[in-house]
Amino acid sequence: MLVESLLALARADARTATPERLDLDAVVADRVAAWSALAAERGVRLVAERAGDATARAATDRVVQVLDNLIENALDVSPPGGTIWVATRGGGRWAEVRVRDQGPGLDDEQRERAFDRFWRARDGEGSGLGLAIVRTLVKADGGEVELRTATGGGLEAVVRLRAERP
């Protein structure tokens, strides 16, 4: 797992993928479908939500890796019976993808440090590279990412990518 994470981070740093017109709704639907069986095994519901035309200028492989990392993190902290929402939002300068869970969340200091390489909120779990990889990949496409406390508890990761207009 650590070797795979380091390789993903190295590839992210290389920034070799070419941004293209990308339908975020389609990518989210694909990733939610891919993760749904594992979520169901853990007793967690995985839901895709759409709000507007979410079309971005981004590299497909990078966005897939970002979503996989965020969904995996959300699954790791979600309690049985919980729900993870993966939502897109379009319009304006940015196209957004939000991943919201019902886990324990992070305090202000933890949210600030969460993107540091090798930092982990919980001892002994994960490599501490997932969110560092997410930030690197999102920045490679000219975007930004932040973590917020979700309404009602949990954590919400907000990824903003440059909107692509027809």
URWO-V828273 format. One line per field, one symbol per residue. phi: phi as a letter, one per 40 degrees, with the letter a starting at -180 (. if undefined). psi: psi as a letter, one per 40 degrees, with the letter a starting at -180 (. if undefined). burial: + if it has 24 or more other C-alpha atoms within 12 Angstrom, else -. A space follows every 10 residues. Layout:
BEGIN
phi = ???
psi = ???
burial = ???
END
This chain:
BEGIN
phi = .ccccccccc ccccfcccca cbccdcccdc ccccccccdc dcgbcbbcbb bgcbbbbacd dccdcdcdcc ccdcccbccd gcbbbbbbab hgcbbbbbbb bbccgbcdcc cccdcccgcb cbcgbgcgbd cccdcccccc cgbaaabbcc dghgbbcbbb bccbbc
psi = dddddddddd ddddfeihii hhhddddddd ddddeddddd defhhhhhih gihghihihd dddddddddd ddddddehih eiihhhiiha iadihihhhh ifaeaiiddd ddedehhehi dhhehieeed dddddddddd eeaiiihihi heiaihhhhh ihihi.
burial = ----+--++- -+------+- +++++++++- ++--++--+- ---+++++++ --++++++++ ++++++++++ ++++++++-- -+++++++++ ---+++++++ ++++++---- +--++--+-+ +----+++++ ++++++++++ ++++++++++ ---+++++++ ++++--
END
